[in-house]
Amino acid sequence: MQTDQEQGRKNKVGLRDRLKHFTWAWFTTTMSTGGLALALGETPHKFEGLHTIGVIVFLFNIILFLLFCALMTSRLIIDPPRFKHSFVNPSESFFFPSFILSLAVILGGIQIYGVTIGPEGTWLITAIRIVYWIYASFSLINVISQYWIFICRTPARPLPMNPSWFLPGYSTMLTGTIASMIAGSQPPEHRVPIIISGCAYQGFGWLISFALIVMYLTRLMESGLPTPSLRPGMFIPIGAPSYTIIALIGQARAIPRSYGYFLTHASAADICQTVALFASIFLWILSFWLLCIALLACLERVREMGFALSWWAFIFPNVGFIVGTVEIGKELNSEGILWVGSAMTICLVMIWLMCIFACVRAVTRGRIMWPGRDEDKDM
């Protein structure tokens, strides 16, 4: 039997032809790498040099994101029809939000490494606020238009259920998560609108995701587990309750007690923080259950799991689970929970290293970015 490398030499596929198959799913790499930078920044137990490592990962992700943007632009120039069709092809189009989510984690990284534990600066706080509102508008337009396209314009029926369906809702839901991260550093007159909008977006994204979780579980019960190489995608649903935990606790913590509604309702902030904490504990166990199902599915066929870009689902959803665990630990003042969060962060770093190695190896061997082997293979 010929290896992928031998087959690649035989077919002689050039760089130009390979760039035609640089799909939106590649941005799951930057989405996850940026998420890793956030997890490193939020780790409760830090050692000397961890901040530097986090900054390096954050900057590396920005470089990677710009590179991917350049490669996607090359795809547009080389093959405009295929690029245009990528927005309506079910297999690829649902990965477009990974581009938007990459912007979200970059914004979150700027907040953590530039404001929260960085040099700060009034101009940066203002810039983050402006970019936040731009992102909020862009993500809402995307989630409306993308689901509309597949409800009304897709000729094929029925569409096979795929975990990537969660990503448009995630792009909106992460607005709430970013709001929880940036609100605390904003002036009170800007903080309240950010918290309110973040709550609305998070609730909207969570309700969409919850409906999809029901569809996802129904599909598993009716059709069984997906093929081994696609099973890492089963981690994607974990992000819905996990990032909701981060948003609820972070927004409640950022409430300005001496401004507006919260000034005239003195107990509102304490009530919101209490409800946020116990609702988060309620959601945490759901995240853990989804994690166990996905993990068992992958372990069952681990030897058959050839690399696909869906492997990056090992990282991004679990970033939310880890940071959500840490946030609960902070609220409960539980050192044990915080150590669990730190241990999970170490595991996340190891998995990221595995994914980056496997991704580079798959590219060099022609397993991805190759005719007939990517999300655009049915175009």
N, C-alpha and C positions, 0 to 999 in steps of 0.2 A: 504494500500500500504506500502511495506517495505521501510524503509529509507536506504540510502547508508551504514550507519554504521551497521545496522542490517544485511544487505546483506553480508557485509564484515565479520561479525562474523560467519555467516552461511557457507561461502565459505572457511574460514580459509586460506587465502593466506598468505604465509610466506614472510619474508624479502628477501630471495633468489629469489623467484618468482617475487617480486616487482622490484628488481634491474634489472631484465631482461627488464623492461619497463621504465628504466631511459633513456629518449631519448635526442637527441641533442637539442630539443626545450627548455630544462631546462636552457641552457646557455643564453636564452633571459633574465633570471633573473639577471645574472651577467652583461650582456650587458646593462641592464636598470639601475641597481644599480650603476655601474660605471659611467653611463651617468648622474645620479643624482649628484654624487660627482663633475663631471665637471660643471654642472649647478650651484651648490653651490659656486664653486670656481670662476665662471664668473659673479655672481650676482653683479650688480653695487652698490647696497645699502647694506652695510654690518653692522652688529652689533657685539659687543664684544662677542666672543665665536663662531661666525659663522665659522671661520677658523678651529677651533677645531672640530666642528661638521662635516665639510667637510672631514677632515683627518680621523675621525672615520668611516664615510661612505666609504671612499676610502679603508681603511685597512680592514673593514668588507667585502667589495667586493672581495678583494684579498683572504681572508680566504674562502669565499664562492666559489670562482673560483677553488681554490685548492681542496676543498671538492668535488665539482662536477667532477673534473678531476679524483679523487680517485674513485668516484662512477661509472664513465664511464669505468674506468679500471676494476672495479669489474664486470661490465656487460660483458666486453670483455672476462674475465676469465670464468665467469659462462656460457655464451652462445655465443661462437665465431661466429656461423653461423648467428645469429640474428644481432650481431654487424656488421659483414661484409655486410649484406644486407641493413643495415641502410644507407649506402652510395649510394645506387641505388634505394631505395624505395622513390617514389615521395613525399609521405606525410611527411616523416621524413628528407630525405636527404637535402632538401632546408633549413633546420634549422641548418645544419652543420656550415654555415658561422657565426651563432651567437657565436660559439666558437671563431672564428677568430676576430669578432667584439669585443668580450670581451677583447681580447688581445689589440685591438686598444684603447679602453677606459682606460685600465690600463696604457698603455703608455702615453696617454693624461693626466691621473691623476698624473703620475710621473712628467711630465713636469710642471703642474700647482702647485702641492704641494711640489715638490722638487727643482724647478728652478724658475718659475715665481714669486711665493709668498712664496718660501721656502728658505732653506739655500744655495741653489745653489751648486757650486763645479764643477771645470773643468772636473773632471773624469766623473761626471754624465751627463754633456752635451755631452761628447764624447760617453758615453754608449748609450744615447738616440739616437744619430745619427746612430750608428751601428745597433741598434735594429730596427730603422725606415727602413733602407734599407733591412733588413731581412724580416720585415713585408711586405714591398712593393713587394718583390719577391714572398713571400708565397701567398699573396692575389691575385696576377696576375695568378699564377699557378692554384689556386683554381677556379677562375672565368672561366678560359679557360676549365679546365677539367670538371667542374660540368655542365656547359651548353652543352659541347660536349657529355657527357654521356646521357643527356636527349634528345638531338637532334638525336643521332645515335643509342643509345643502349636500349632505353626504349621500351618494347614490347607493352605496352598499348597505344592506340591512340583513340581519342585525350586526352591529359592530361588536367584535369580540372584546370582552372585558379585559382591560389591561391596567396594571397599577399606575401607569403613566397618566391615567385619567385624573389622578389626584393633583398633578402638578399645576394646572391652571388655578385651582382653588388655593393651592399652597402659595402661589405668587401673591394672592390677595391676603391670605392669612398672615404671611410674614410681615405685612404692613403693621399688624398689631404687635408682633414680636419686636420689630424695630422701634415702634413707638414706645414700648416698655423699656427699651435700652437707652433711648435718647431723651426721654421726657424729664428725667431727674436733673439733667444739666441745663434745661431750658428755663428762661424766666417764667414766673407764674402765669402771666397773661398769654404766653404761648404754650405753656405746659398743659393747661386744661384742654384746649382744642386738640392737642396731640393725643392726650389720654382718651378723650371721647371718641375721636376718629379711630384710634387704635382698637378700642373696645368694639366698635361697630364692625370694623374690618375683620377682627379676630372672630367675632361671633358669626359673621357671614361665611368666612372660610371654614370654620369648624362645622357649621351646619351642612355645607356642601360636602365636606369630607366625611361627615358621619353618614350621610346618605350613600356615599360611595363605598364606605366600609361595609354597609349592609349588602350592597350589590356584589362587592368583592367576596365576602364570605359566602353568599349564595352561589356565586360562580364556583368557588372551591368545593362546596358541598355537592354541586351538580356535576362538575366536570373533573374534579380532582386537581392535583398539583400541576403547575406548568412544567415545561421541559427544564432539565437541570440548569442549563446556562442562564435561564431567565428567572430562576428562583430568588436570586438576590433582590430582585424587584419587589419581593414580598415584604421587604423591610420598609417600603415607602409609606404604607398606612400608619406606621408607628409615629411619624412626624406630626400627624393631626392632633392627637391629644397632648403630645410632648411639647410642641411649640405653644399650644394653648396654655399649658402650665406656666411657661416662661412669661407669656404675655399677661396673664391674670395677676401673678405675683408682682411682676415688675411695674405694671400700671398702678396697682394698689399702693405699692411702696412709694411711688413718685408723686402721689397726691399732695398738692400744696394745701396744708391745713388752714392757712390764713388768707385764702383767696377765694372769691366768688362763692359758689354753692357750698363749698366745704367750710367757709367761714361762718355762714349762717346755719349750717347743720353740723354742729361740732362733733357729733358721734359718727358721721358718715364715713370718715376715713378709717376709723377703727373697724366699723362694720364691714367695709369693703375688703380690708386686709384679712379679716377673719374668714369671710366667705371665700375669698380668693384662695386662701391656704387650704381649706377643707375641700373645695371644689377641685383643687389641684391634686390632692391626695386621692380623691375619687377617680380622677382621670389617669393617675399614674399607674394604677393596677391594670387599666385597659391597655396602656402602652406596653406594660410588662408582658401581658398575655399575648398581644400581637407579636412582640419580640420573640417569645418562646415558640410560637407557631412557625414564624419565619426561620428561626434558627434550626428547629428540628427538620424542617423541609430541606434546608441546605445540607445539613449533616447527613441526611439519608442518602443523598447522591453526590457527596462532595467530590468523589473521584471522577465524576462525569461532568463537572461544571467547568467547561471551557470558558475562557474569558469573553465577556461581552460588556458593553458600556453600562449595562444594568448593575454591574458589580459595584459601581459607585454608590448604589443604594445602601451598601454596608456602612457608609459614612454619614451622609447628610441627615437622614432621619434619626440616627443614633446620637448625633450631636444634640438634637433637641431633647432626647431622652436623658442624656448625661447632664446637660445644663439644667433641665427641669428638676432632676434629682438633687442637684446642688442647691437650687433655689429653695426647694422644700427643706433641705437640711439647714440652710441659713435661717429660714423662718422659725423652724423648730429648735434652733440652736443645738442641733444634734451632731456631735463630732463623728459619731459612727456613720451617719448618712453621708457626711462630707467626705469621709475616707472612702466610702463606696464610690462616690463621684470621681474622686481622684484616681482610684484603681481603674475605673471604666475609661477614663481619659487615656491612661497608659495603654490599655487594650486598643483604643481607637487609633492611637498613633501607630501601633504595630500593624493594624489592619490597613491603614492608609499606605504604609510602606509596601505592604503586600500588593495592594491595588495598583500603585504607581509602577511597581516592577512588572506586574502582569500586563498592564496597559501598554507599556513600552515594548514589551516582548511580543504582544499580539500585533502591534503595528509593524514591527520589523519582520515578522513572519507572515504578514499578509492576512491575518485573521479578521481584522477590522480595517475600515477605510479601503475597501476592496469591492469590486463589482459583485453584487449578489450576496453580500455578507453583512450588510448594514440595515438600518431602519428604513432605508429607501429602496430596498430590494424589490418591492412590488410596484414601483413606479413604472 
